[in-house]
Each structure stands twice: as C-alpha cells, then as structure tokens.
Amino acid sequence: MLTRYVAPSSRGRRRLRRDDQRVLSLPQTLELHGDLAVHKVELARTPARHLLSAALAGAYVGVGVLLMLAAAGPLRAAGSPWAPTVQGAVFGIALVLVVFAGGELATSAMMILAQGTMLRRVAPGAAARALGLTVGGNLLGGAALGLLVHLSGVLAPSTAGGQMLAWYVEHKAAASTGELFVRGVLCNMLVCLAIWCANRMSSEGARIAVIAWCLFAFVSLGFEHVVANMTTFTLALLAGADAATWGEAARNLVVVGLGNLVGGAVLVGGAYVAVGRDDRVPARPWRTVEHSGQPSHERV
C-alpha cells in the first residue's frame, strides 16, 4: 500500500495514511490535490528541474503513441474493425508510466492547478507559470522522442505503423476547429477522471485498472490529447506526411490544448471543488500558501 500525505487542514491537522482506508473521501482528495498544486508551483521555482520532469512525462505519453501505431497499424492496413479497440487497449501505458515513474504532465496539471487555485492554495499567476513550464517540457520530451524514433526507422512510411501515422494526421487535419476543441474537452475529462479516481485509491492494481479504462475510452472514441499530439506531429513532420504542416500542427496543439484545459480545469476540477469542498474550513488567503514538505508518490 502507498502512504500518501494530506496537508493539514485548519480542523484536523493530522497525517492521513492511504492504507488506513480504501478510498479517500472527496474533501480528502481535494486536500491532497491542493498539496500537489503547491508542490507543482514550488517545483516551477527551479525551471530546469521542472522542464526535465515534464520532458519525461511528454516522452512517456509518446511511448503510448508509438505502441498504439505499432500495434494497431497492421490491423488498420488490413481493414480490421478492431483497430480502434487495440489502439485504446495499449495506450494506457502512457499514463501508467507518468503516474508510477513520475513526471509533470500538462493535462492532469490543468485539473490539479485549477483546484489548487479554487481552494486558494496557490495564486493564479503561479499556477499559470507552472502550467506553462509543464507544457513546454512536455513538448520537448515528446518531440525528442519523436526525433529518436524517426531516426530509428521503426515507423518509416513503408511500415504499417508509418502508414497509420499518415492516415492519423490526415484524419486530425480534416477535423474542424470546433470539432478538435470539443474532442479535447472530452479527452481531458477522461484523463483527469483517471487521475482523480487513481488518487483516491490505495491499491496499485486498482489505480492501474482505472487509468487503463479511462484511456481506453478516450483513445477508442477518437478524442484529442495535446501531449500525445506533440509526438504524433513530430513524427509526421519528420516523415513528410502530406497532411502534416507546421500550421496544422500549431492549430491542433493550440485548439486541443484549450479544449483539454476546459475539460480538466472545469468539467472535472471545478465540478469536484463545487461538490466536494468542505465549506466548514475557512478559505485561505493567497499569501498563506502552505506546503507539507513531502511531495506525493507521483507528480501528475
């Protein structure tokens, strides 16, 4: 069992051990996310460390993209209707690696930093800076992985995975801006639900299962994840895919990123603050940001 620190409240001022109970309550999980938000803001005070942590997370998500293309590419080339199912089934490795290996991921940070701001644990400007560093680091990691894979030739245009990559980017380019935005909203709703549920649980097996199921849903349904698309477009641009242009890559990342922000910060983050906040605990002023000094098991 994992031991997780929950920052002291004005009422309880105690440590909560994750193995004391199977599932944290909503107020306890919000308190935990407030502590995680403070940790992210404090990590941003050392930009090099923050960028490196975020680059690792970007690369881990890229691993999910690579596995998806390699596993589902032959099925799509054969016209199998099972290709989307396989895509969803294998992509879960991306978030499992982020959670258990550790790394700063922008999409989950959108929820956690928004909740920290709503709970008055961190100031909006500090949260925005931390999120900006996370997005930048994710881009560095995802692009670096894409470059290495391109040089390896394992997803060359002649391979089934490379052919699926070309189709995949063409499919994204054909979507309207409104469609991309809504797909981004729905994607990060599921990603942040995965993190929200996993952070409530004490069982590692249960956490892996809920992460895998939520990612299975978003990938199989064709929703859009900004960090995954960083590796996707890097690979497509380097391979010279017809639909891959710098303008299209920028459109996709900006629009999908904004959709992810709404899905994570509002649909999950804001909703659970409204539902689960303990109104008996006085709101903290911005200047009294607290930090436990003990970061959590994972940094998501």
C-alpha positions as CSV (number, residue, x, y, z in Angstrom):
1,M,0.0,0.0,0.0
2,L,1.1,3.5,-0.7
3,T,1.4,6.1,2.1
4,R,0.1,9.5,0.9
5,Y,0.5,12.8,2.8
6,V,-2.5,15.1,3.0
7,A,-1.7,18.6,4.0
8,P,-3.0,19.6,7.4
9,S,-6.4,21.4,7.5
10,S,-7.4,24.0,10.0
11,R,-9.6,21.4,11.7
12,G,-7.8,18.1,11.6
13,R,-4.0,18.8,11.4
14,R,-3.0,15.2,11.1
15,R,-1.4,12.8,8.7
16,L,-3.6,10.5,6.7
17,R,-2.2,7.2,5.6
18,R,-3.5,5.8,2.4
19,D,-3.6,2.3,3.9
20,D,-6.0,3.4,6.6
21,Q,-8.9,3.3,4.2
22,R,-9.5,2.0,0.7
23,V,-10.8,5.2,-0.9
24,L,-10.3,8.8,0.2
25,S,-13.4,11.0,0.6
26,L,-14.0,13.9,-1.8
27,P,-12.8,16.5,0.7
28,Q,-9.7,14.5,1.5
29,T,-8.9,14.1,-2.2
30,L,-9.3,17.9,-2.7
31,E,-6.9,18.5,0.2
32,L,-4.4,16.2,-1.5
33,H,-4.8,17.9,-4.8
34,G,-4.3,21.3,-3.1
35,D,-1.0,19.9,-1.7
36,L,0.0,18.6,-5.1
37,A,-0.7,22.1,-6.6
38,V,1.6,23.7,-4.1
39,H,4.3,21.2,-4.9
40,K,4.0,22.0,-8.7
41,V,4.2,25.7,-8.1
42,E,7.3,25.2,-5.8
43,L,8.9,22.9,-8.4
44,A,8.4,25.7,-11.0
45,R,10.8,27.8,-9.0
46,T,13.6,25.6,-10.3
47,P,12.7,25.7,-14.0
48,A,15.4,23.2,-15.2
49,R,14.1,20.5,-12.8
50,H,10.5,21.3,-13.8
51,L,11.3,21.1,-17.5
52,L,13.2,17.8,-17.1
53,S,10.3,16.3,-15.2
54,A,7.8,17.5,-17.8
55,A,10.0,16.3,-20.6
56,L,10.0,12.8,-19.1
57,A,6.2,12.8,-18.9
58,G,6.0,14.0,-22.5
59,A,8.2,11.2,-23.6
60,Y,6.2,8.6,-21.6
61,V,3.0,9.8,-23.4
62,G,4.9,9.5,-26.6
63,V,5.6,5.9,-25.8
64,G,1.9,5.3,-25.8
65,V,1.6,6.9,-29.2
66,L,4.3,4.7,-30.6
67,L,2.9,1.5,-29.2
68,M,-0.6,2.4,-30.5
69,L,0.8,2.9,-34.0
70,A,2.9,-0.2,-34.0
71,A,0.1,-2.4,-32.6
72,A,-2.9,-1.1,-34.5
73,G,-1.1,-0.2,-37.7
74,P,-1.3,-3.8,-39.2
75,L,-4.9,-4.1,-38.2
76,R,-5.8,-0.8,-39.9
77,A,-3.8,-1.8,-43.0
78,A,-5.9,-5.0,-43.2
79,G,-9.1,-3.1,-42.8
80,S,-9.9,-4.6,-39.4
81,P,-12.7,-3.0,-37.4
82,W,-10.7,-3.9,-34.3
83,A,-8.1,-1.3,-34.9
84,P,-9.6,1.4,-32.6
85,T,-10.1,-1.2,-29.8
86,V,-6.5,-2.2,-29.9
87,Q,-5.4,1.5,-30.0
88,G,-7.3,2.1,-26.8
89,A,-6.2,-1.1,-25.2
90,V,-2.5,-0.4,-25.5
91,F,-2.4,3.4,-24.9
92,G,-2.9,3.1,-21.2
93,I,0.9,2.6,-20.7
94,A,1.3,6.3,-21.3
95,L,-0.4,7.5,-18.1
96,V,0.7,4.4,-16.1
97,L,4.3,5.4,-16.8
98,V,3.6,9.0,-15.8
99,V,1.9,8.1,-12.6
100,F,4.3,5.4,-11.4
101,A,7.6,6.6,-12.8
102,G,6.9,10.2,-12.0
103,G,6.6,13.2,-14.3
104,E,4.8,16.5,-14.8
105,L,2.0,16.1,-17.3
106,A,0.1,19.2,-18.6
107,T,-3.3,17.6,-18.9
108,S,-3.6,16.4,-15.3
109,A,-1.9,19.6,-14.1
110,M,-4.7,21.5,-15.7
111,M,-7.1,19.9,-13.2
112,I,-4.8,19.9,-10.1
113,L,-3.5,23.5,-10.5
114,A,-7.1,24.8,-11.2
115,Q,-8.3,23.0,-8.0
116,G,-5.4,24.5,-6.0
117,T,-6.3,27.9,-7.3
118,M,-10.0,27.4,-6.4
119,L,-9.1,26.2,-3.0
120,R,-6.8,29.2,-2.6
121,R,-3.8,27.1,-2.0
122,V,-1.8,28.7,-4.9
123,A,-2.1,32.0,-6.7
124,P,-3.4,32.1,-10.3
125,G,-0.3,33.6,-11.7
126,A,2.0,31.0,-10.1
127,A,-0.3,28.2,-11.3
128,A,-0.2,29.6,-14.9
129,R,3.6,29.7,-14.8
130,A,3.8,26.1,-13.6
131,L,1.4,25.0,-16.3
132,G,3.3,26.9,-19.0
133,L,6.6,25.2,-17.9
134,T,4.8,21.8,-18.0
135,V,3.5,22.3,-21.5
136,G,6.9,23.4,-22.7
137,G,8.7,20.5,-21.1
138,N,6.1,18.0,-22.4
139,L,6.7,19.4,-25.9
140,L,10.5,19.0,-25.5
141,G,10.1,15.4,-24.4
142,G,7.6,14.4,-27.0
143,A,9.5,16.0,-29.8
144,A,12.8,14.5,-28.7
145,L,11.2,11.0,-28.6
146,G,9.7,11.6,-32.0
147,L,13.1,12.5,-33.4
148,L,14.8,9.4,-32.0
149,V,12.1,7.1,-33.3
150,H,12.3,8.8,-36.7
151,L,16.0,8.1,-36.8
152,S,15.4,4.5,-35.8
153,G,13.2,3.8,-38.8
154,V,10.8,1.6,-36.9
155,L,7.8,3.7,-38.0
156,A,9.1,4.6,-41.5
157,P,6.4,5.5,-44.1
158,S,6.7,2.0,-45.7
159,T,5.7,0.2,-42.4
160,A,2.1,-0.4,-41.3
161,G,2.7,1.9,-38.3
162,G,4.0,4.6,-40.6
163,Q,1.0,4.3,-42.9
164,M,-1.3,4.6,-39.9
165,L,0.6,7.7,-38.8
166,A,-0.1,9.4,-42.2
167,W,-3.8,8.4,-42.0
168,Y,-4.0,9.5,-38.4
169,V,-2.6,13.0,-39.1
170,E,-4.8,13.4,-42.2
171,H,-7.8,12.5,-40.0
172,K,-6.8,15.2,-37.5
173,A,-6.3,17.8,-40.2
174,A,-9.7,17.1,-41.7
175,A,-11.5,17.9,-38.4
176,S,-12.8,21.4,-38.0
177,T,-11.5,23.7,-35.2
178,G,-14.7,23.3,-33.3
179,E,-14.5,19.5,-33.5
180,L,-10.9,19.5,-32.3
181,F,-11.9,21.7,-29.4
182,V,-14.7,19.5,-28.2
183,R,-12.7,16.4,-28.7
184,G,-10.0,18.0,-26.5
185,V,-12.6,18.8,-23.8
186,L,-13.9,15.2,-23.7
187,C,-10.4,13.7,-23.8
188,N,-9.1,15.5,-20.8
189,M,-12.4,14.9,-18.9
190,L,-11.5,11.2,-19.1
191,V,-7.8,11.7,-18.4
192,C,-8.5,13.8,-15.3
193,L,-11.1,11.4,-14.1
194,A,-8.4,8.7,-14.4
195,I,-6.1,10.8,-12.2
196,W,-8.9,11.8,-9.8
197,C,-10.0,8.3,-9.3
198,A,-6.4,6.9,-9.0
199,N,-5.5,9.5,-6.4
200,R,-8.5,8.4,-4.3
201,M,-7.4,4.7,-4.2
202,S,-4.8,2.9,-2.1
203,S,-4.5,-0.2,-4.3
204,E,-1.9,0.0,-7.1
205,G,-3.8,-2.6,-9.1
206,A,-7.0,-0.6,-8.9
207,R,-5.2,2.6,-9.9
208,I,-3.7,0.9,-13.0
209,A,-7.1,-0.5,-13.9
210,V,-9.0,2.8,-13.7
211,I,-6.2,4.6,-15.6
212,A,-6.3,1.9,-18.3
213,W,-10.1,2.0,-18.7
214,C,-10.4,5.8,-18.9
215,L,-7.6,6.0,-21.5
216,F,-9.2,3.1,-23.4
217,A,-12.3,5.2,-23.7
218,F,-10.7,8.4,-24.9
219,V,-8.5,6.7,-27.5
220,S,-11.1,4.3,-28.8
221,L,-13.5,7.2,-29.2
222,G,-11.0,9.3,-31.1
223,F,-10.7,12.2,-28.7
224,E,-7.7,14.6,-28.8
225,H,-4.8,14.8,-26.2
226,V,-2.4,17.7,-26.7
227,V,0.6,16.0,-25.3
228,A,0.1,12.8,-27.4
229,N,-0.3,15.0,-30.4
230,M,3.2,16.6,-29.8
231,T,4.8,13.2,-30.6
232,T,2.3,12.5,-33.3
233,F,3.0,15.7,-35.3
234,T,6.8,15.5,-34.7
235,L,6.8,12.0,-36.3
236,A,4.5,13.1,-39.1
237,L,6.5,16.3,-39.9
238,L,9.8,14.4,-40.0
239,A,8.3,11.7,-42.2
240,G,7.0,14.2,-44.6
241,A,3.3,13.2,-44.3
242,D,1.1,15.1,-46.8
243,A,-1.3,16.4,-44.1
244,A,1.5,17.4,-41.7
245,T,2.4,21.1,-41.9
246,W,3.7,23.4,-39.2
247,G,0.5,25.4,-39.5
248,E,-1.7,22.4,-39.0
249,A,0.5,21.2,-36.0
250,A,0.1,24.7,-34.4
251,R,-3.7,24.7,-35.0
252,N,-4.1,21.3,-33.5
253,L,-1.9,21.9,-30.4
254,V,-3.5,25.3,-29.6
255,V,-7.1,24.2,-30.1
256,V,-6.8,20.8,-28.5
257,G,-4.8,22.3,-25.6
258,L,-7.5,24.8,-24.9
259,G,-10.1,22.1,-25.1
260,N,-8.0,20.0,-22.7
261,L,-7.9,22.9,-20.3
262,V,-11.7,23.3,-20.2
263,G,-12.1,19.5,-19.7
264,G,-9.6,19.3,-16.9
265,A,-10.0,22.6,-15.1
266,V,-13.8,23.0,-15.4
267,L,-15.6,19.7,-16.1
268,V,-13.5,17.7,-13.6
269,G,-11.5,20.1,-11.5
270,G,-14.2,22.8,-10.9
271,A,-17.0,20.3,-10.6
272,Y,-15.4,18.3,-7.8
273,V,-14.4,21.5,-6.0
274,A,-18.1,22.5,-6.1
275,V,-19.3,19.1,-5.0
276,G,-16.6,18.1,-2.5
277,R,-15.3,21.2,-0.8
278,D,-15.7,21.3,2.9
279,D,-17.4,24.7,3.4
280,R,-16.7,24.5,7.2
281,V,-13.0,25.1,6.5
282,P,-12.3,28.8,6.1
283,A,-10.8,29.9,2.7
284,R,-7.1,30.6,2.8
285,P,-5.8,34.0,1.7
286,W,-3.3,33.8,-1.2
287,R,-0.4,34.9,0.9
288,T,-0.6,31.9,3.3
289,V,0.2,29.2,0.8
290,E,1.1,26.0,2.7
291,H,3.4,23.2,1.8
292,S,3.9,19.9,3.6
293,G,7.5,19.5,2.5
294,Q,6.7,15.9,1.5
295,P,5.8,15.5,-2.2
296,S,3.4,12.8,-3.2
297,H,4.3,9.4,-4.7
298,E,3.6,10.6,-8.2
299,R,3.7,14.1,-9.7
300,V,0.9,14.3,-12.2
